[in-house]
């Protein structure tokens, strides 16, 4: 990470190197590169950047401004996101924060790399997608209500995951609107965070033989944090989804048009964990040592609707200022 500040201007850049020992291949990419201005109205950022929405930790169904790198889903924060070219404006008025995000070109999720543990069956990158470079935008309003914070969001864009469109091997990114609300409140030592997103999506292409349907669904996160003695923090999250309605026809190459339903529909936006299962329980504990230079986290994920769970651990160590070494491991059953 590199940053440089002069006058009222920030220049921010973040690069990464990825190496795969199985294939002995590497890649170097400029993860983020943007300029920030600070006029009297607030803050303006322009360039390749990762924008974040939502008040829950890590899993945010309202945060649909940047696609996911599905190879790194079990990292935290923005480490599992991919940057997009965007113009962001945030204005602060008393206890209110108004945000506008303009994204000129739609970018999809990065699919898991072949021959890795995160490869998901036959979900290869589709060979032909018809509507990739589309304009997207979003609005946010964050405010205080007594002892609580609330954030309202609206996103108008396209799915990050492709859907089959028809015409024999054509895919598309559906047109989707997302209405979101996030809150954080406190009661004694407990911290409550909630996040709910309502999605309206429809097929975007008009082909000779194509899918044509509309769907509505919800995703949600309920989070509880408790600071235990000895500087240990316990966190729990319930993550889930609810299919509300779907009308119209999907398309099958062998049959032709078929009724669209929850079995042949995929949720193309929101947090990936909500799309995997109707209800997932996350449990974690975290403790700092040596004045914050050493951090250990234990994590567990339980699928409440299907058989399966995950156990993981994460260790962070900062030997010197501005350097961080992270080692993590996850076991899936």
C-alpha positions as CSV (number, residue, x, y, z in Angstrom):
1,X,0.0,0.0,0.0
2,X,1.2,3.5,-0.9
3,X,-0.3,6.9,-0.2
4,X,0.8,10.5,-0.7
5,X,-0.9,13.6,0.6
6,X,-0.4,17.2,-0.4
7,X,-2.6,20.3,0.2
8,X,-6.2,18.9,0.1
9,X,-5.4,15.9,-2.2
10,X,-4.7,12.3,-1.4
11,X,-3.2,9.8,-3.8
12,X,-3.9,6.2,-2.8
13,X,-2.6,3.0,-4.4
14,X,-2.7,-0.6,-3.4
15,X,-0.9,-3.4,-5.3
16,X,-0.8,-7.2,-4.8
17,X,1.1,-10.2,-6.0
18,X,-0.6,-13.6,-6.3
19,X,1.4,-16.8,-6.6
20,X,0.0,-20.3,-7.1
21,X,2.4,-23.1,-6.0
22,X,0.5,-25.8,-7.9
23,X,0.9,-24.1,-11.3
24,X,4.1,-22.0,-10.5
25,X,2.3,-19.0,-12.0
26,X,2.1,-15.5,-10.6
27,X,0.3,-12.3,-11.3
28,X,0.8,-8.7,-10.3
29,X,-2.1,-6.2,-10.3
30,X,-2.8,-2.7,-9.2
31,X,-5.6,-3.4,-6.7
32,X,-6.6,0.3,-6.2
33,X,-5.5,3.6,-7.5
34,X,-7.5,6.7,-6.9
35,X,-7.3,10.4,-6.0
36,X,-9.2,12.0,-3.1
37,X,-10.2,15.7,-2.9
38,X,-11.6,17.4,0.2
39,X,-13.6,20.5,-0.7
40,X,-15.8,22.3,1.9
41,X,-18.8,20.2,0.8
42,X,-17.2,16.8,1.8
43,X,-15.0,14.3,0.0
44,X,-14.6,13.3,-3.7
45,X,-12.8,10.2,-4.8
46,X,-12.1,9.3,-8.4
47,X,-10.3,6.2,-9.8
48,X,-10.1,2.5,-9.3
49,X,-11.4,1.9,-5.8
50,X,-13.4,-0.3,-3.4
51,X,-16.4,1.4,-1.9
52,X,-18.1,-0.1,1.2
53,X,-21.7,0.1,2.4
54,X,-23.4,-1.5,5.4
55,X,-22.9,-1.6,9.2
56,X,-22.5,-5.3,9.8
57,X,-19.0,-6.9,10.0
58,X,-17.7,-8.6,6.8
59,X,-21.0,-9.9,5.4
60,X,-23.1,-7.1,3.9
61,X,-26.0,-7.8,1.6
62,X,-26.5,-4.0,1.1
63,X,-22.9,-3.7,-0.2
64,X,-23.2,-4.2,-4.0
65,X,-20.8,-1.5,-5.4
66,X,-17.9,-3.8,-6.1
67,X,-17.7,-7.5,-7.2
68,X,-16.2,-10.3,-5.2
69,X,-13.0,-12.3,-5.8
70,X,-14.5,-15.7,-5.1
71,X,-11.0,-17.1,-4.5
72,X,-10.8,-15.1,-1.3
73,X,-14.3,-15.3,0.2
74,X,-13.0,-16.2,3.7
75,X,-10.8,-13.2,4.1
76,X,-12.2,-10.2,5.9
77,X,-13.3,-6.7,4.9
78,X,-12.3,-5.4,1.5
79,X,-9.7,-8.1,1.0
80,X,-12.3,-10.2,-0.8
81,X,-13.5,-7.4,-3.0
82,X,-12.3,-6.2,-6.4
83,X,-11.9,-2.5,-7.3
84,X,-13.9,-0.8,-10.0
85,X,-13.5,2.6,-11.7
86,X,-15.9,4.9,-10.0
87,X,-16.6,8.5,-8.9
88,X,-17.7,8.8,-5.2
89,X,-19.0,11.9,-3.4
90,X,-19.7,12.0,0.3
91,X,-21.2,15.1,1.9
92,X,-21.5,15.7,5.7
93,X,-24.3,17.8,7.1
94,X,-24.5,17.9,10.9
95,X,-25.1,14.2,11.9
96,X,-25.9,13.1,8.4
97,X,-23.7,11.7,5.6
98,X,-25.0,11.6,2.0
99,X,-23.1,9.5,-0.5
100,X,-23.3,9.2,-4.3
101,X,-21.4,6.6,-6.3
102,X,-21.2,6.5,-10.1
103,X,-19.8,3.4,-11.8
104,X,-19.4,3.8,-15.6
105,X,-18.5,0.1,-16.4
106,X,-20.0,-3.0,-14.8
107,X,-17.4,-5.6,-13.7
108,X,-18.4,-9.2,-12.6
109,X,-17.2,-11.4,-9.8
110,X,-13.9,-13.2,-10.4
111,X,-14.5,-16.9,-10.7
112,X,-12.5,-19.4,-8.7
113,X,-9.3,-20.5,-10.4
114,X,-9.3,-24.0,-12.0
115,X,-7.9,-26.9,-10.0
116,X,-8.1,-25.1,-6.6
117,X,-10.1,-26.0,-3.5
118,X,-12.5,-23.1,-4.1
119,X,-13.6,-24.4,-7.6
120,X,-17.4,-24.7,-7.5
121,X,-18.3,-27.7,-9.6
122,X,-18.9,-26.9,-13.3
123,X,-19.4,-23.2,-12.7
124,X,-16.9,-22.1,-15.4
125,X,-16.8,-18.6,-16.7
126,X,-19.5,-18.5,-19.4
127,X,-18.1,-18.3,-22.9
128,X,-20.4,-15.4,-24.1
129,X,-22.0,-12.6,-22.0
130,X,-23.9,-10.0,-23.9
131,X,-24.2,-7.0,-21.5
132,X,-20.9,-6.5,-19.6
133,X,-20.1,-2.8,-19.9
134,X,-23.1,-1.1,-18.3
135,X,-23.5,2.1,-16.2
136,X,-24.4,1.7,-12.5
137,X,-25.1,4.1,-9.6
138,X,-26.0,4.2,-6.0
139,X,-27.2,6.5,-3.2
140,X,-26.6,6.3,0.6
141,X,-27.8,8.2,3.6
142,X,-26.3,7.6,7.1
143,X,-27.5,9.3,10.2
144,X,-27.9,9.0,14.0
145,X,-31.1,8.2,15.8
146,X,-30.6,8.6,19.5
147,X,-27.9,6.1,20.5
148,X,-28.1,4.2,17.2
149,X,-26.7,4.6,13.7
150,X,-28.9,3.9,10.6
151,X,-27.9,3.7,6.9
152,X,-30.3,3.7,4.0
153,X,-28.9,2.6,0.6
154,X,-30.2,2.3,-3.0
155,X,-28.3,0.6,-5.8
156,X,-29.2,0.5,-9.5
157,X,-27.1,-1.8,-11.6
158,X,-26.5,-5.4,-12.8
159,X,-25.7,-8.7,-11.2
160,X,-22.1,-9.7,-10.5
161,X,-22.8,-13.4,-11.2
162,X,-24.1,-14.3,-14.7
163,X,-27.4,-16.0,-15.4
164,X,-28.3,-18.2,-18.4
165,X,-30.2,-16.2,-21.0
166,X,-31.0,-18.7,-23.7
167,X,-30.3,-18.7,-27.5
168,X,-28.1,-21.7,-26.8
169,X,-25.0,-20.7,-24.7
170,X,-25.7,-17.0,-24.1
171,X,-25.5,-15.5,-20.6
172,X,-26.3,-12.1,-19.2
173,X,-26.1,-10.0,-16.0
174,X,-29.6,-9.3,-14.9
175,X,-30.8,-5.7,-14.3
176,X,-31.2,-5.4,-10.5
177,X,-32.3,-2.7,-8.0
178,X,-31.4,-3.1,-4.3
179,X,-33.0,-1.2,-1.4
180,X,-31.0,-1.6,1.9
181,X,-31.2,-0.6,5.5
182,X,-28.4,-1.1,8.1
183,X,-28.4,-0.3,11.9
184,X,-26.1,-0.5,14.8
185,X,-27.2,0.0,18.4
186,X,-25.9,-0.6,21.9
187,X,-27.3,-2.0,25.2
188,X,-24.9,-2.1,28.1
189,X,-21.8,-4.0,26.7
190,X,-23.7,-5.6,23.8
191,X,-23.6,-4.3,20.3
192,X,-26.4,-5.2,17.9
193,X,-26.0,-4.9,14.1
194,X,-28.7,-5.6,11.6
195,X,-28.7,-5.4,7.8
196,X,-31.5,-6.2,5.3
197,X,-31.5,-5.8,1.5
198,X,-34.5,-6.1,-0.8
199,X,-33.7,-7.1,-4.4
200,X,-35.8,-6.6,-7.6
201,X,-34.2,-8.3,-10.6
202,X,-35.3,-9.0,-14.2
203,X,-33.7,-10.4,-17.3
204,X,-32.0,-7.7,-19.4
205,X,-31.8,-9.3,-22.9
206,X,-34.5,-9.7,-25.5
207,X,-33.4,-12.6,-27.7
208,X,-35.3,-14.9,-30.1
209,X,-35.2,-17.7,-27.6
210,X,-34.4,-16.3,-24.2
211,X,-35.3,-16.3,-20.5
212,X,-37.8,-13.7,-19.5
213,X,-38.7,-13.4,-15.8
214,X,-38.8,-11.0,-12.8
215,X,-37.9,-12.0,-9.2
216,X,-37.9,-10.5,-5.8
217,X,-35.8,-11.7,-2.8
218,X,-34.3,-10.6,0.5
219,X,-31.0,-11.2,2.3
220,X,-30.4,-10.3,5.9
221,X,-27.7,-10.3,8.6
222,X,-28.3,-10.2,12.4
223,X,-25.1,-9.7,14.5
224,X,-24.4,-9.6,18.2
225,X,-21.0,-8.6,19.8
226,X,-20.0,-9.1,23.4
227,X,-16.6,-7.9,24.9
228,X,-15.7,-10.6,27.4
229,X,-13.1,-10.3,30.1
230,X,-9.3,-10.6,29.2
231,X,-9.9,-8.5,26.0
232,X,-11.7,-11.3,24.2
233,X,-14.5,-10.3,21.8
234,X,-17.2,-12.8,20.9
235,X,-19.3,-12.2,17.7
236,X,-22.2,-14.2,16.3
237,X,-24.0,-13.6,13.0
238,X,-27.2,-15.1,11.4
239,X,-27.0,-14.8,7.6
240,X,-29.8,-15.8,5.3
241,X,-32.1,-15.2,2.4
242,X,-35.8,-15.4,1.5
243,X,-37.2,-15.9,-2.0
244,X,-40.3,-13.6,-2.2
245,X,-41.6,-14.2,-5.8
246,X,-40.6,-15.1,-9.3
247,X,-42.7,-14.8,-12.4
248,X,-42.0,-15.6,-16.1
249,X,-40.0,-18.2,-17.9
250,X,-36.4,-19.4,-17.7
251,X,-34.8,-21.3,-20.6
252,X,-33.5,-24.8,-21.1
253,X,-31.6,-25.8,-24.2
254,X,-33.3,-29.3,-24.4
255,X,-36.8,-28.2,-23.5
256,X,-37.0,-24.5,-24.4
257,X,-38.9,-22.1,-22.1
258,X,-39.6,-23.5,-18.7
259,X,-41.4,-21.9,-15.7
260,X,-38.9,-19.8,-13.6
261,X,-38.7,-20.9,-10.0
262,X,-36.4,-21.0,-7.0
263,X,-34.7,-24.2,-8.3
264,X,-33.5,-22.6,-11.6
265,X,-32.8,-19.1,-10.2
266,X,-29.6,-17.8,-8.8
267,X,-29.1,-14.8,-6.6
268,X,-26.6,-12.6,-8.5
269,X,-26.1,-9.9,-5.9
270,X,-25.6,-9.6,-2.2
271,X,-23.2,-11.4,0.1
272,X,-22.2,-14.8,-1.3
273,X,-22.9,-16.6,2.0
274,X,-26.6,-15.7,1.9
275,X,-26.9,-17.2,-1.6
276,X,-25.3,-20.5,-0.5
277,X,-27.8,-21.4,2.2
278,X,-31.1,-20.1,3.5
279,X,-29.6,-19.7,7.0
280,X,-26.0,-19.8,8.2
281,X,-24.7,-19.2,11.7
282,X,-21.2,-17.6,12.1
283,X,-19.4,-17.7,15.5
284,X,-16.0,-16.1,16.2
285,X,-13.8,-15.1,19.1
286,X,-10.9,-12.6,18.8
287,X,-8.1,-11.7,21.3
288,X,-5.2,-9.2,21.1
289,X,-1.8,-9.7,22.6
290,X,1.3,-7.6,23.0
291,X,-0.5,-4.2,22.8
292,X,-2.3,-5.2,19.6
293,X,0.7,-6.5,17.6
294,X,-0.5,-10.1,17.9
295,X,-4.1,-11.1,17.2
296,X,-5.7,-14.6,17.2
297,X,-9.2,-15.3,15.9
298,X,-11.2,-18.6,16.0
299,X,-14.2,-18.9,13.6
300,X,-17.0,-21.4,13.0
301,X,-19.7,-21.5,10.3
302,X,-22.7,-23.8,10.6
303,X,-25.3,-24.4,7.9
304,X,-28.6,-24.4,9.6
305,X,-30.6,-25.8,6.7
306,X,-28.1,-28.4,5.3
307,X,-25.5,-30.7,6.8
308,X,-22.1,-29.0,6.9
309,X,-19.9,-26.6,8.8
310,X,-16.5,-24.8,8.7
311,X,-13.9,-24.3,11.4
312,X,-11.1,-21.8,10.9
313,X,-8.4,-19.8,12.6
314,X,-6.6,-16.5,11.7
315,X,-3.4,-15.2,13.2
316,X,-2.1,-11.7,12.6
317,X,1.3,-10.4,13.6
318,X,2.8,-6.9,13.1
319,X,6.5,-7.1,13.7
320,X,7.1,-3.5,12.8
321,X,4.9,-0.5,11.9
322,X,3.1,-0.7,8.6
323,X,3.8,-4.4,8.2
324,X,1.3,-7.2,8.8
325,X,1.8,-11.0,8.5
326,X,-1.4,-13.0,8.4
327,X,-1.7,-16.8,8.5
328,X,-5.1,-18.4,8.2
329,X,-6.6,-21.9,7.7
330,X,-10.1,-23.2,7.1
331,X,-11.5,-26.8,7.3
332,X,-14.8,-27.7,5.6
333,X,-16.9,-30.6,6.6
